[in-house]
Amino acid sequence: MDIRSETEGAVTVYRIVRKVDALTSPQLVAAVGTAIAGGTPWIVYDMREVGYISSAGLRGVLVIAKQAKAAKGGLSMFGLQPAVDEVFEISGFHDIIPIAADETQARAKLGA
Protein backbone atom coordinates (compact mmCIF):
# COMPACT_ATOMS: atom_id res chain seq x y z
CA MET A 1 0.00 0.00 0.00
CA ASP A 2 1.16 3.50 -0.79
CA ILE A 3 -0.23 6.52 1.08
CA ARG A 4 0.26 10.14 0.10
CA SER A 5 -1.24 12.95 2.11
CA GLU A 6 -2.01 16.58 1.32
CA THR A 7 -3.22 19.09 3.88
CA GLU A 8 -5.19 22.12 2.79
CA GLY A 9 -6.64 24.22 5.58
CA ALA A 10 -8.23 21.96 8.17
CA VAL A 11 -8.59 18.95 5.82
CA THR A 12 -6.02 16.26 5.06
CA VAL A 13 -6.61 14.09 1.99
CA TYR A 14 -5.05 10.63 2.02
CA ARG A 15 -4.51 9.16 -1.45
CA ILE A 16 -4.41 5.40 -0.93
CA VAL A 17 -3.09 2.94 -3.50
CA ARG A 18 -3.61 -0.85 -3.71
CA LYS A 19 -5.34 -2.68 -0.88
CA VAL A 20 -6.32 -2.08 2.72
CA ASP A 21 -6.05 -5.29 4.71
CA ALA A 22 -4.64 -6.76 7.93
CA LEU A 23 -1.07 -5.95 6.88
CA THR A 24 -1.62 -2.41 5.58
CA SER A 25 -4.43 -1.09 7.76
CA PRO A 26 -2.24 -0.51 10.85
CA GLN A 27 0.08 1.66 8.74
CA LEU A 28 -2.86 3.77 7.56
CA VAL A 29 -4.36 4.03 11.05
CA ALA A 30 -1.01 5.12 12.50
CA ALA A 31 -0.45 7.78 9.82
CA VAL A 32 -3.95 9.23 10.04
CA GLY A 33 -4.12 8.94 13.82
CA THR A 34 -0.96 11.03 14.06
CA ALA A 35 -2.53 13.76 11.90
CA ILE A 36 -5.68 13.76 14.02
CA ALA A 37 -3.65 13.99 17.23
CA GLY A 38 -1.64 16.80 15.63
CA GLY A 39 -4.73 18.93 15.15
CA THR A 40 -6.04 17.95 11.72
CA PRO A 41 -9.26 16.05 12.51
CA TRP A 42 -10.95 16.48 9.10
CA ILE A 43 -9.94 13.49 6.96
CA VAL A 44 -10.77 12.54 3.36
CA TYR A 45 -9.77 9.18 1.89
CA ASP A 46 -9.18 9.09 -1.88
CA MET A 47 -10.07 5.47 -2.64
CA ARG A 48 -9.87 5.62 -6.46
CA GLU A 49 -6.87 3.27 -6.55
CA VAL A 50 -7.97 0.83 -3.83
CA GLY A 51 -9.09 -2.43 -5.38
CA TYR A 52 -9.58 -4.45 -2.19
CA ILE A 53 -10.51 -3.90 1.45
CA SER A 54 -10.71 -6.65 4.06
CA SER A 55 -12.60 -6.77 7.35
CA ALA A 56 -9.38 -5.59 9.05
CA GLY A 57 -9.35 -2.66 6.65
CA LEU A 58 -12.95 -1.84 7.56
CA ARG A 59 -12.00 -1.94 11.22
CA GLY A 60 -9.22 0.57 10.51
CA VAL A 61 -11.70 2.85 8.76
CA LEU A 62 -13.99 2.66 11.78
CA VAL A 63 -11.12 3.39 14.20
CA ILE A 64 -10.17 6.54 12.26
CA ALA A 65 -13.81 7.66 11.97
CA LYS A 66 -14.18 7.39 15.75
CA GLN A 67 -10.87 9.19 16.42
CA ALA A 68 -11.79 12.00 14.02
CA LYS A 69 -15.24 12.39 15.58
CA ALA A 70 -13.76 12.47 19.09
CA ALA A 71 -11.43 15.28 17.93
CA LYS A 72 -14.45 17.26 16.64
CA GLY A 73 -13.69 16.36 13.02
CA GLY A 74 -14.81 13.65 10.65
CA LEU A 75 -13.92 11.16 7.94
CA SER A 76 -15.35 11.00 4.43
CA MET A 77 -14.19 9.24 1.30
CA PHE A 78 -14.62 9.20 -2.44
CA GLY A 79 -13.80 7.16 -5.51
CA LEU A 80 -14.73 3.70 -4.25
CA GLN A 81 -14.19 1.00 -6.87
CA PRO A 82 -17.26 -1.26 -7.42
CA ALA A 83 -15.86 -4.21 -5.41
CA VAL A 84 -14.87 -1.96 -2.49
CA ASP A 85 -18.18 -0.10 -2.65
CA GLU A 86 -19.99 -3.44 -2.46
CA VAL A 87 -18.07 -4.34 0.72
CA PHE A 88 -19.03 -0.98 2.25
CA GLU A 89 -22.66 -1.48 1.24
CA ILE A 90 -22.92 -5.05 2.57
CA SER A 91 -21.17 -4.19 5.85
CA GLY A 92 -23.41 -1.17 6.47
CA PHE A 93 -20.54 1.33 6.26
CA HIS A 94 -22.55 3.44 3.82
CA ASP A 95 -24.63 4.38 6.86
CA ILE A 96 -21.56 5.21 8.98
CA ILE A 97 -19.06 6.93 6.64
CA PRO A 98 -20.03 9.72 4.23
CA ILE A 99 -19.14 8.50 0.74
CA ALA A 100 -18.98 10.90 -2.19
CA ALA A 101 -18.44 10.73 -5.93
CA ASP A 102 -15.47 13.12 -5.94
CA GLU A 103 -13.13 15.06 -3.68
CA THR A 104 -15.16 18.27 -3.71
CA GLN A 105 -18.27 16.42 -2.53
CA ALA A 106 -16.26 14.50 0.09
CA ARG A 107 -14.96 17.78 1.52
CA ALA A 108 -18.49 19.21 1.50
CA LYS A 109 -19.85 16.19 3.38
CA LEU A 110 -17.38 16.94 6.17
CA GLY A 111 -18.70 20.45 6.55
CA ALA A 112 -15.17 21.62 7.37
N, C-alpha and C positions, 0 to 999 in steps of 0.2 A: 504494500500500500504506500502511496505517496500522498503527502498532505502539504498543501501550500496555503498560507493564510495571508489575508489582506485586511487591514483595519482602516476604516474610513469613519471618522466621527466616533460614535458609540457602538458601531457594529463591526464585528469581525466575520469575514466570509472565509470558510474553510473549503478549499477545492480538493476533493477527495478522488483518488484514482485507484481503480481495481476493485478489491473486495473488502468488506468489513466483517471480520469473523473473530473467533476466539484468539487468534494470534495477533491480529491487527487492532482490534477494538481497544485494548488497554493503552496502546500508543496514542490513539485518537482521544480517548478520555483524559489521559494525562496532559496532552497538549492543550485541549480546550479548557480543561479544569484550571490550568495555570492562567489562562487568559481571563477566565471568570474571576478567579481569586485576585488577579491584578487589576480589576476594575473595568473589565469589558464584558458585561453580562448579556449583551445582545449578540446572538450567534446565528449565522446562516450557514447551512451545509449545501454546497454545490455538489449534487449527486449525479451529474450528467455522465460521469465516467465510472460509476460504480455498477458493476454487473451482477454482484452477489452480496447478500447480507444474511448472516446466520442469526440464530437466536441469541448468541453472545453479542453480536453486533447490535441487535435490537435492545438488549439490556444496556449496552453502552450509550445508545441514543437516549434511553430513558434516564440514565444516571445524569447525563449532561442537561437534559430538559429540567430535571429536578434541581440541579445545582444553579442553573441559570435563573429559574423561577425564585429560588431562595435568595438570590442576589438582586432581586427586583428587575430581572431581565427576561429573556425568553429565547427559545430555539425555534427556528423554522427551516424549511429546506425546499429545494426545487430541483427539477430535472431528473426525477426518478425514472429509471429504465422500467419497461413493462414488468419484468420478472421481480424487480425490487419493489415496485409499486404494489404488485400482487401480494407480496409478503406483508407489506404495511397494511393493506386492506384486510387480509385474512386475520392478522394479529390484532386488529382494532387500533393500530397506531394512527390511522387517519383521523380518529376521534381525539387523539392526544396531542399530536404534533401538527402544527399548521404546515400544509404542503401546498406549494405554489407552482405555477407553470414556468416562471422565470425569476431572475434575481430581484427585479424591481418589485414584483408582487410579494416575494418572500420577505423583503425588507418592510413592505407596507403591512404585512400580516403581523410583524413584530410591534408595530406602532412606535418604533424608536425614533 
